Amino acid sequence: MSSEIVFFGGFLLFVVLMLAIDLGVFNKKDHAVTLKEAAIMSSVWVAFAFGFYFLLLAQGHKLHGITTYQQLEYFTEKNLHNIRLTPQDFAVSLLAYKQNIAIEFLTGYVVEYALSVDNIFVMVLIFSTYGVAEKYYHRVLFWGIVGAVVMRFLFIFVGATLISKFGWILYVFGAFLVYTGIMMYVKRNLDEKIDTENHTVAKFASKYFSVYPEFVGNKFFIRRGGKRMVTLLFVVLLIVEFTDLIFAVDSIPAIFAVTKDPYIVFFSNIFAILGLRSMFFLLVNIIHKFHYLKVGLAVLLVFIGAKMLGHGWLHSWGFTTTHSLIVILLILTISIVASLMFPKKRIPNAA
């Protein structure tokens, strides 16, 4: 257990350090993030994720402090890793284990990153509906990410506990993902709208907080007439947090279809979430061009849900995590290429 605490604690320290550097060094002043800045930060976060992949490839056994074949066998069975161990050769078995958790991390990262794109569609809608100035986007997304990290931690480890105690819940997750994917496809062409007055979060904020119905610079809290109030920017932050909570209900079960190790689920999830802000600024002005991406994400969810429902058969057929990663990348690539090759026709304005 001490090995897990050290590994996990080191990861959390890295996350806190990077967020502190982001807020205290690169974004001391509110400004509209440029395409160049977004591209650089996106590249940095992707590089960190791949760096972590290679760390797991080299030192992944230290996550659970595996030093004997018995420990290796225990964690392989506990987390349902799809690998064949060789009792006569601990070194070969350990290498297979490290390669497997590394590819599980990478696959989970790709899945979460892909599903985060749908989140970007909604965040663009939230900011535009409420008229948030571009220079405050980063501030809202930064604190939104902090809240998301906490929520994902709770979701993932509660989910892992449920799976370990009630194995049948995997089938519930699988059926839910298939349903979600089908509904995403059915509703792909519907225009999403946000009712600023009747939104669930806006009503909640009005009921439990004193809301100042305007933006006051970058402030979340102000004092008026001796009374502490929350600003409209704070309400937007709450809506962003609520949106992430809804998306987590889809994305976390999706990663559990890839790996049952809660630490690998958490690591892949958080790396994708941390890269979401920079990806938002990178895609905010071109996201509408990828009109087939929702179809791709719908197919992706159905595939992952079906994989979860039939994981026993797939395992017996030799379907590995690497095969899953290939299928996922194919789905995403086809949807992106199709969007660029067959651009959406613009409806001319009526005369």
C-alpha positions as CSV (number, residue, x, y, z in Angstrom):
1,M,0.0,0.0,0.0
2,S,2.9,2.4,0.8
3,S,4.1,2.0,-2.8
4,E,0.6,3.0,-4.2
5,I,0.5,6.0,-1.8
6,V,4.0,7.2,-3.0
7,F,3.1,6.7,-6.7
8,F,-0.3,8.3,-6.4
9,G,1.0,11.1,-4.1
10,G,3.7,11.9,-6.6
11,F,1.2,12.1,-9.4
12,L,-1.1,14.5,-7.4
13,L,2.0,16.7,-6.6
14,F,2.8,16.9,-10.3
15,V,-0.8,17.9,-11.1
16,V,-0.8,20.6,-8.3
17,L,2.6,21.9,-9.4
18,M,1.5,22.2,-13.1
19,L,-1.7,23.9,-12.2
20,A,0.1,26.4,-10.0
21,I,2.6,27.1,-12.7
22,D,-0.2,27.6,-15.2
23,L,-2.1,30.0,-13.0
24,G,0.8,31.8,-11.4
25,V,3.3,32.1,-14.2
26,F,1.6,31.8,-17.6
27,N,-1.7,33.4,-16.8
28,K,-1.2,36.0,-14.2
29,K,-3.3,38.4,-16.3
30,D,-6.6,37.6,-17.9
31,H,-6.2,37.5,-21.7
32,A,-7.7,35.8,-24.7
33,V,-5.6,32.7,-25.3
34,T,-4.2,32.7,-28.8
35,L,-4.1,29.8,-31.2
36,K,-0.3,29.6,-30.7
37,E,-0.5,29.5,-27.0
38,A,-3.2,26.8,-27.2
39,A,-1.1,24.7,-29.6
40,I,1.9,24.9,-27.4
41,M,0.0,24.0,-24.2
42,S,-1.8,21.1,-26.0
43,S,1.5,19.8,-27.2
44,V,3.0,20.0,-23.7
45,W,0.1,18.1,-22.1
46,V,0.1,15.4,-24.8
47,A,3.9,15.1,-24.3
48,F,3.4,14.7,-20.6
49,A,0.8,12.0,-21.2
50,F,3.2,10.1,-23.5
51,G,5.9,10.6,-21.0
52,F,3.7,8.9,-18.3
53,Y,3.0,6.1,-20.8
54,F,6.8,5.4,-21.0
55,L,7.1,5.7,-17.2
56,L,4.5,3.0,-16.8
57,L,6.3,0.9,-19.5
58,A,9.5,1.1,-17.5
59,Q,8.4,1.4,-13.9
60,G,4.7,0.4,-13.9
61,H,5.2,-2.5,-11.5
62,K,6.1,0.1,-8.8
63,L,2.5,1.4,-8.8
64,H,1.4,-1.5,-6.7
65,G,4.9,-2.4,-5.4
66,I,5.0,-5.7,-7.3
67,T,8.2,-7.6,-6.4
68,T,7.1,-11.3,-6.6
69,Y,5.2,-13.5,-9.0
70,Q,2.5,-14.0,-6.4
71,Q,1.9,-10.3,-6.2
72,L,1.9,-10.0,-9.9
73,E,-0.7,-12.8,-10.2
74,Y,-2.8,-11.2,-7.5
75,F,-3.0,-7.8,-9.2
76,T,-3.5,-9.3,-12.7
77,E,-6.5,-11.2,-11.5
78,K,-7.8,-8.4,-9.3
79,N,-7.8,-5.8,-12.1
80,L,-8.8,-8.4,-14.8
81,H,-5.7,-7.6,-17.0
82,N,-5.9,-9.4,-20.3
83,I,-2.4,-10.9,-20.3
84,R,-0.9,-14.4,-20.1
85,L,1.6,-14.9,-17.3
86,T,4.5,-17.3,-17.4
87,P,4.9,-18.8,-13.9
88,Q,8.4,-20.1,-14.8
89,D,9.6,-16.6,-15.9
90,F,8.8,-13.7,-13.6
91,A,10.8,-11.2,-15.7
92,V,8.8,-12.0,-18.9
93,S,5.5,-11.9,-17.0
94,L,6.4,-8.6,-15.4
95,L,7.3,-7.1,-18.7
96,A,3.9,-8.2,-20.2
97,Y,2.2,-6.6,-17.2
98,K,4.0,-3.3,-17.6
99,Q,3.3,-3.3,-21.3
100,N,-0.4,-4.0,-20.7
101,I,-1.0,-1.3,-18.1
102,A,0.9,1.2,-20.2
103,I,-1.3,0.5,-23.2
104,E,-4.4,0.5,-21.0
105,F,-3.4,4.0,-19.8
106,L,-2.9,5.2,-23.4
107,T,-6.2,3.7,-24.6
108,G,-8.1,5.2,-21.6
109,Y,-6.4,8.6,-22.3
110,V,-7.5,8.5,-26.0
111,V,-11.1,7.6,-25.0
112,E,-11.4,10.3,-22.4
113,Y,-9.7,12.9,-24.7
114,A,-12.1,12.0,-27.5
115,L,-15.2,12.2,-25.3
116,S,-14.0,15.5,-24.0
117,V,-14.5,17.0,-27.5
118,D,-18.2,16.7,-27.0
119,N,-17.8,18.6,-23.8
120,I,-16.2,21.4,-25.8
121,F,-19.3,21.8,-27.9
122,V,-21.3,22.4,-24.8
123,M,-18.8,24.8,-23.2
124,V,-18.7,26.9,-26.3
125,L,-22.5,27.1,-26.1
126,I,-22.4,28.0,-22.4
127,F,-19.8,30.8,-22.9
128,S,-21.6,32.3,-25.9
129,T,-25.1,32.0,-24.3
130,Y,-24.0,33.9,-21.2
131,G,-21.8,36.4,-23.1
132,V,-18.6,35.6,-21.2
133,A,-15.6,37.7,-22.5
134,E,-12.9,35.6,-24.1
135,K,-10.3,36.8,-21.7
136,Y,-12.1,35.2,-18.8
137,Y,-12.5,31.8,-20.5
138,H,-9.2,30.5,-19.0
139,R,-10.1,31.5,-15.5
140,V,-13.4,29.7,-15.6
141,L,-11.9,26.6,-17.2
142,F,-9.0,26.5,-14.8
143,W,-11.2,26.4,-11.7
144,G,-13.6,24.1,-13.6
145,I,-10.7,21.7,-14.1
146,V,-9.8,21.8,-10.3
147,G,-13.3,20.8,-9.5
148,A,-13.3,18.1,-12.2
149,V,-10.2,16.5,-10.7
150,V,-11.9,16.2,-7.3
151,M,-15.1,14.9,-8.8
152,R,-13.3,12.3,-11.0
153,F,-11.4,11.1,-8.0
154,L,-14.6,10.4,-6.1
155,F,-16.4,8.9,-9.1
156,I,-13.5,6.6,-10.1
157,F,-12.7,5.1,-6.7
158,V,-16.3,4.7,-5.8
159,G,-16.8,3.0,-9.2
160,A,-13.8,0.7,-8.6
161,T,-15.2,-0.3,-5.2
162,L,-18.6,-1.1,-6.7
163,I,-17.0,-3.2,-9.5
164,S,-14.9,-5.2,-7.0
165,K,-17.9,-6.0,-4.8
166,F,-20.5,-6.4,-7.6
167,G,-19.0,-7.7,-10.8
168,W,-22.4,-7.6,-12.5
169,I,-22.3,-3.8,-12.5
170,L,-20.0,-4.0,-15.5
171,Y,-23.0,-5.1,-17.5
172,V,-25.0,-2.2,-16.2
173,F,-22.2,0.2,-17.3
174,G,-22.0,-1.5,-20.7
175,A,-25.8,-1.3,-21.3
176,F,-25.7,2.3,-20.2
177,L,-22.9,3.2,-22.7
178,V,-24.7,1.5,-25.6
179,Y,-27.9,3.4,-24.8
180,T,-25.9,6.7,-24.5
181,G,-24.2,6.1,-27.8
182,I,-27.5,5.4,-29.5
183,M,-29.1,8.5,-28.1
184,M,-26.1,10.6,-29.0
185,Y,-26.6,9.4,-32.6
186,V,-30.3,10.0,-32.6
187,K,-29.9,13.5,-31.3
188,R,-26.8,14.4,-33.3
189,N,-28.5,17.0,-35.4
190,L,-30.6,18.7,-32.7
191,D,-29.6,22.3,-31.8
192,E,-28.6,22.4,-28.2
193,K,-29.8,25.5,-26.3
194,I,-29.3,26.8,-22.8
195,D,-32.2,28.5,-21.0
196,T,-30.3,31.1,-18.8
197,E,-33.3,31.6,-16.5
198,N,-34.6,28.1,-16.1
199,H,-31.3,26.1,-16.2
200,T,-31.1,23.7,-13.2
201,V,-27.9,25.2,-12.0
202,A,-29.0,28.8,-12.4
203,K,-32.1,28.0,-10.3
204,F,-29.9,26.3,-7.7
205,A,-27.6,29.3,-7.5
206,S,-30.6,31.7,-7.1
207,K,-32.1,29.6,-4.3
208,Y,-28.9,29.1,-2.2
209,F,-26.8,32.1,-3.1
210,S,-27.2,35.8,-3.4
211,V,-26.6,36.3,-7.1
212,Y,-25.4,39.5,-8.6
213,P,-26.8,39.1,-12.2
214,E,-23.8,40.7,-13.9
215,F,-20.2,40.2,-14.6
216,V,-17.7,42.1,-12.4
217,G,-14.4,41.7,-14.2
218,N,-12.9,38.2,-13.4
219,K,-14.5,38.1,-9.9
220,F,-16.5,35.2,-8.7
221,F,-17.5,36.9,-5.4
222,I,-18.2,40.5,-4.6
223,R,-19.6,42.5,-1.7
224,R,-22.5,44.8,-2.2
225,G,-24.2,46.8,0.6
226,G,-22.3,44.8,3.1
227,K,-23.6,41.5,1.6
228,R,-21.4,38.9,0.1
229,M,-22.7,37.8,-3.4
230,V,-21.7,35.5,-6.2
231,T,-21.4,37.0,-9.7
232,L,-22.7,35.8,-13.0
233,L,-19.2,34.4,-13.8
234,F,-19.5,32.1,-10.7
235,V,-22.9,30.9,-12.0
236,V,-21.2,30.1,-15.4
237,L,-18.5,28.2,-13.4
238,L,-21.1,26.1,-11.6
239,I,-22.8,25.3,-15.0
240,V,-19.4,24.2,-16.4
241,E,-18.8,22.0,-13.3
242,F,-22.3,20.5,-13.7
243,T,-21.7,19.8,-17.4
244,D,-18.5,18.0,-16.5
245,L,-20.3,15.9,-13.9
246,I,-22.8,14.8,-16.6
247,F,-20.0,13.9,-19.0
248,A,-18.2,12.0,-16.3
249,V,-21.2,9.7,-16.1
250,D,-20.4,8.6,-19.6
251,S,-16.6,8.8,-19.8
252,I,-15.6,7.1,-16.5
253,P,-17.6,3.8,-17.2
254,A,-16.0,4.0,-20.7
255,I,-12.5,3.8,-19.3
256,F,-13.5,1.0,-16.9
257,A,-14.2,-0.9,-20.1
258,V,-10.5,-0.5,-20.9
259,T,-9.0,-1.2,-17.5
260,K,-10.3,-2.1,-14.0
261,D,-7.3,-0.7,-12.2
262,P,-8.7,2.5,-10.6
263,Y,-5.3,4.2,-10.6
264,I,-4.8,3.7,-14.3
265,V,-8.4,5.0,-14.8
266,F,-7.6,8.0,-12.7
267,F,-4.3,8.8,-14.4
268,S,-5.7,8.5,-17.9
269,N,-8.8,10.6,-17.0
270,I,-6.9,13.4,-15.3
271,F,-4.3,13.7,-18.1
272,A,-7.1,14.1,-20.6
273,I,-9.0,16.6,-18.4
274,L,-5.8,18.7,-17.8
275,G,-5.3,18.9,-21.6
276,L,-9.0,19.8,-22.1
277,R,-8.5,23.6,-21.5
278,S,-5.8,24.0,-24.1
279,M,-7.7,21.8,-26.5
280,F,-10.7,24.0,-26.0
281,F,-8.8,27.1,-27.1
282,L,-7.3,25.1,-30.0
283,L,-10.7,23.9,-31.3
284,V,-13.1,26.6,-30.2
285,N,-13.2,28.3,-33.6
286,I,-13.1,25.2,-35.8
287,I,-15.1,22.7,-33.8
288,H,-18.1,23.2,-36.0
289,K,-16.1,21.8,-39.0
290,F,-16.0,18.3,-37.4
291,H,-19.7,17.6,-37.9
292,Y,-19.3,13.9,-38.2
293,L,-17.4,13.7,-34.9
294,K,-20.6,13.2,-32.9
295,V,-21.4,10.2,-35.1
296,G,-17.9,8.9,-34.4
297,L,-18.3,9.4,-30.6
298,A,-21.7,7.7,-30.7
299,V,-20.1,4.7,-32.5
300,L,-17.3,4.8,-30.0
301,L,-19.6,4.6,-27.0
302,V,-21.6,1.8,-28.5
303,F,-18.3,-0.1,-29.2
304,I,-17.0,0.4,-25.7
305,G,-20.4,-0.6,-24.2
306,A,-20.6,-3.7,-26.3
307,K,-17.0,-4.6,-25.4
308,M,-18.0,-4.3,-21.7
309,L,-21.0,-6.5,-22.2
310,G,-19.1,-9.1,-24.1
311,H,-15.7,-8.9,-22.3
312,G,-15.7,-12.6,-21.4
313,W,-16.1,-13.7,-25.0
314,L,-13.7,-11.1,-26.3
315,H,-11.1,-12.3,-23.8
316,S,-11.5,-15.9,-24.9
317,W,-11.1,-14.8,-28.6
318,G,-7.8,-13.1,-27.8
319,F,-9.2,-9.5,-28.2
320,T,-6.6,-7.4,-26.4
321,T,-6.4,-3.8,-25.2
322,T,-4.2,-3.0,-28.2
323,H,-7.0,-4.2,-30.5
324,S,-9.4,-1.9,-28.7
325,L,-7.0,1.1,-29.1
326,I,-6.7,0.3,-32.9
327,V,-10.6,0.2,-33.2
328,I,-11.0,3.4,-31.2
329,L,-8.4,5.3,-33.3
330,L,-10.0,4.1,-36.5
331,I,-13.4,5.3,-35.4
332,L,-12.1,8.7,-34.5
333,T,-9.9,9.0,-37.7
334,I,-12.7,8.1,-40.0
335,S,-15.1,10.6,-38.4
336,I,-12.6,13.4,-38.6
337,V,-11.5,12.6,-42.2
338,A,-15.1,12.3,-43.3
339,S,-15.9,15.7,-41.8
340,L,-13.1,17.3,-43.7
341,M,-13.8,15.5,-47.0
342,F,-17.5,16.1,-46.9
343,P,-18.0,19.5,-45.3
344,K,-21.4,20.5,-44.0
345,K,-23.4,22.4,-46.6
346,R,-24.3,25.9,-45.5
347,I,-28.0,26.9,-45.8
348,P,-28.1,30.3,-47.6
349,N,-29.9,33.1,-45.9
350,A,-33.3,33.8,-47.1
351,A,-33.5,36.9,-49.2
